[in-house]
Every structure is written in C-alpha cells, then in structure tokens.
Amino acid sequence: MRIALVGAGAFGEKHLDGLKNIDGVQIVSIISRTGEQAAAVAEKYGAKHSSTELDDALARDDIDAVILCTPTQMHAAQAIACMNAGKHVQVEIPLCDSWADAEAVLAKAKETGLTCMVGHTRRFNPSHQYVHNRITAGEFTVQQMDVQTYFFRRKNMNAKGEPRSWTDHLLWHHAAHTIDLFAYQAGRIVKANAIQGPKHPELGIAMDMSIQLKSESGAICTLSLSFNNDGPLGTFFRYIGDSATYIARYDDLVNGKEEPVDVSKVDVSMNGIELQDREFVAAIREGREPNSSIAQVLDCYRVIGELAVSLEAQDGWS
C-alpha cells in the first residue's frame, strides 16, 4: 500500500508513526506547507518524494492512497481532488466545515467507488472500542454521556505548541469527535442544542461552548468545550449506563470508582491513530467499507450543520 501524507504537522507525524507499524505500507510522498518541512519529514520517514503541492502527489502512479492532515477549510476540496485522481483517501477530522461540502464529498465517493474514510479516532481508541463491544454484546446500554473537551489555546498554536496557519474550531472539529461517538454508541441523534460564549477578538471563534444531544435510544449527552481551560488538557468521557460507569481518557479506561479496566487486548495496538490507519489500509485491501467511512459519519455533520445554524441565529439575538 503506497501512501502520500499531506500536512506534515503535529498530527501528520502521528499518522506516520502509526503507518510504519503496518506491514506492507510504504510512505512514498510527503506534502507540506513548506518545502523544507516536507523534505525533512520525508527523510525522517523514508519517503522518496516531497513537495508543497498536493497535485504533485496525485499525478504520481506509484501512490494508491492519500491521508490528509491539512487545515479544516481544505479538507473537502482536497478529498474530492484525491478521488478525482483515482486515489483512496482518509481525511482527518473534521471532514469539512459546512453541510454542503459533506454532501459533496459523499457524492464523489459514491461516484468513484473509492474508499473515503474520515479520521474519527474515538471509534478506534481501545477504551471506546471496549465500551462498544459491550454494547454490541448486549451487556451495556448507554444512558448518559458526560464529556469535557478542554484546551488552553488563546493563540493559534498546534498540538506541538507551534504557530498554526489556520484557525481551529470547537464545533466543527472538537465537537465532531463526541457527536459521532455518541451516535456510534447510543444511536442516531434526534435532538441537539448548543450555546456558546463570546468570540475571541482576534481568532473570531467562540472559545467556550455547551452542547446537549439526545439519541433515538433515549440516551442523552452533555458536552462542554473550552479553549480557555488552564488545567488538565484533553477530552474526558464518562459513560453512565445500565450496568456500569466508565471513564475514558484517550486510550485508557477506568470504571466509575477509578479502577483501571484492562483494554490492552482489545486490538493489536493501544494507539488509536495506528488502529485507525490499519482500518484504512485493510478496507482498501479487502475491498470493503471501513469503519468511519464518510457514509457512516455523515450524520454527525448533519447535526453540526444544524447546530451551526442555530448558533448563528443566537448571535443575531445578542
């Protein structure tokens, strides 16, 4: 499986670290914002080609698939370009920042028949896989999820503390993880509400947000998000169910009494990003739909699109 990685920033390198553990995968091309960065990352991971232009990778006949770790605003157009070039594509979360773009990418995937997967990593974290396996086995039913997504990001910085060339977003990016996961664990979302705090004077985005969700099963979810949190960072998930309570922190899981749950044997790795990439490669090789295909996660973007409209209307009231 010959792969091009586009966007060699903090998250791009996480994918490269995971891909090197997958048999038969070759990193052929690294595309990044500057030629120097692209060349340096290509050398580090043994890629024979580097460039600043996606089209340079798409024109190559020795590339089967592309992983996009580029700014959110570029995801939909680049995913479509990859499929137009006959390449399978995995686009990092979020798929897009508009409902119309989500529909356009799905249409292109259907037209081409190529694998189009979105990086909804929470589906692959061993902690959430453990809970999902209990749900599918009929041993656990979600009654409520309580989720906190907290960062301290008052300047445009990435996960490595380096300046970003684009602005992140609580709703379209960080809420997408939980909205999709809640539907994955508890059923299709049938009701959603959101409120947000003041917008940052320079970044132009809301720095605090609260979202309520209800699924067709009757389960509810409360999601709190902030870029103002000067404390423990990351996303913390509390599952309250009929037979247990679980708290998931990335790839770790404890019960409601903070007693560790062994998830080391849930999958072949404890790294959610690696497992996500393994699914992408396996789905292409096996000619099947991957978990987290665009078709499977599309409804998440319907919900986000509806919430975005409601938040815009609320801004008009203030």
Buried (B, 14 or more C-beta within 10 A) or exposed (E): BBBBBBBBBBBBBBBBBBBEEBEEBBBBBBBBBEEEBBBBBBEEBEBEBBBBEBEBBBEBEEBBBBBBBBBBBBBBBBBBBBBEBEBBBBBBBBBBBBBEBBBBBBEBBEEBEBBBBBBBBBBBBBBBBBBBEBBEEEEBBBBBBBBBBBBBBEEBBBBEEEEBEEBBBBBBBBBBBBBBBBBBBBBEBEEBEBBBBEEBEEBEBBBBBBBEBBBEBEBBBBBBBBBEBEEEEEBBBBBBBEEBBBBBBBBBBBEEEEEEBEBEEBBEBBBBBBBBBBBBBBBBEEEEBBBBBBBBBBBBBBBBBBBBEBBEEEEEEE
